[in-house]
Amino acid sequence: MKNRIRQDLTAAMKAREVLRVSTLRLILSEIERKEKEKGLPAEQEAIIQILYTMIKKRKEAIELFIRGGRQDLADKEEKEIPIIESYLPQQMHEDEIRQEVLATIAELGVRNVKEIGKVMGVLSKKLAGKAQGSAISRFVKEELQKLGG
């Protein structure tokens, strides 16, 4: 994925796409920072997590910029999000996530909310990059509560 981002950066530079160039440079610098931190090349899952974090930070910044009366900066952040999202795997639909949750609960034989950790541990690995943890957690809680707590 890192190579694809580098190739896209080169293409964006040639096309003089200023916003895309700056966003791709930010992505690469964030990946390289993580690599230096760990002393290892970033795995696909780690890069996906970096991208999710970058999107989350931008959404938070947008709110702050709007409250601070800086619509120009909020607009820039808003335009960066789709560029970052384009490197994420296709996200699962809510129905698909719920099906995976139900199948995992049945597979593990979990009967109450106290065992949410078991289910989340399995699903977090299984759905990494395909669904956000918050959505998985919400569905797991809902389904376990239906089973009787």
N, C-alpha and C positions, 0 to 999 in steps of 0.2 A: 504494500500500500504506500509505503514511503517513497518508493521509486515512481509510482504513479503520480504522487503529489509533486515530486520534483519535475517530472515531464510536463505536467499541467502548468507548473510555475514558469517553465521555459516558454511554453506556448503562450501563456498570458503575457509574458514580458514582450514577446515578439508582436503580439496583437495590441500592445499598449493598454491593457486592461488594468488600470491603476488599483481599483478596489480588490480585484481578484488576486493581483500580485501581492498586495500587502497582507491579505487574509491568508494566502498560501504560505507566505514567509512566516507569519505568526504560528501557523500549524506546525511547520517544520521546526521552528525554534522551540516550540513546546515539546515536540517529540524528542529533539536532541537534548533538551534540558533533562527530561525523564531518563534518557539513556545514560547521561553522565551521572545522574543521581544513583542509578542502579548499577552502572558499570557494564551493562549488557545492551545489545540491540533490542529495541522495543518489539514485542510480539504483537500480532494482529489485535488481540483482545485489549492489550494495553493502549494501543493507538485508538481503538474505538472508545475506550474509557476517557482518554484525553479529549477526544472530539465532543463527547457528551458533556464533559466538564466545561469546555470552551463555550458550548451553546448555553449552558446554564448560566455561566458568568455574563454572557451577553444579554440574556433575558433580564437578569438582575440589574445590569447597567442601564438597560433601556428604561426600566421603571424609575431608577434614580435620576437619569437625565431628564425624563419628562417632568418629574417632580421639581427638578431644579430649573426648569424652563429652557433646557437645551435640546430642543427638538432636532436640531441639525446633527448633534452627536447620537441621539437616539436613532435617527434615520440611518446613520452609517452602521451602527451595531445591527440594526434590523436587516440591512442588506448583506451583512457578513454571514448571518445564520444559514441561509440556503446554500451558500458556498461550502460551509463546513458540513452541513447535512448531506451534501452530495457524495461524501466519502463514507457515510454510514451505510451498513447493510439495510436492505428493505425491512421495514418494521412490520411485525406481526399485527394482524387485526385483533381487536379485543376478543372476538369470539374464539379465535385460534388460541389466544393466551388462556382463556377460561377452559378450553378443552384440555390443554396441557396441564393446567392446574388440577383439574378433576382426575385426569389419568394418573398424575403423580401421587395425589392423595390416596387414590385407590391402590396404587402399586405399593405404597409404603404402609398402608393400613392405618393411617393417622386418623384419629377420631375427635381430637379437640384442639383448641387454639394454643394450648400450652406446647404443642409439638410443632408450632409454626416454623421453628428453626430448621427442623429436618427437611420440611418441604421446600423452604426457601433455599437451603443449601444445594439441593438437587436442581431446582428450577433455575437458580442464578447461573449455574454452569451450563445447563442445557439450553437456555434461551439468551445467553450472553450475546449482546449486540443486536438481537432480534426484537427485544422488548425491554423497556425500562424497568428497573427494579421497583419503582414506586407502583407501577401498574400491576406487576406480578404480586407484590405484597398485598395490594388492595384486594385482588381476586382471591388470594389464598385466605385472607382473613374472612372475606364474605362467605366463601365455601365452607370453611371450618366452623363458622358460626351457625350455618345452616344445619350442620351435623349435630349441633347441640352443645356448642361451646367448647 
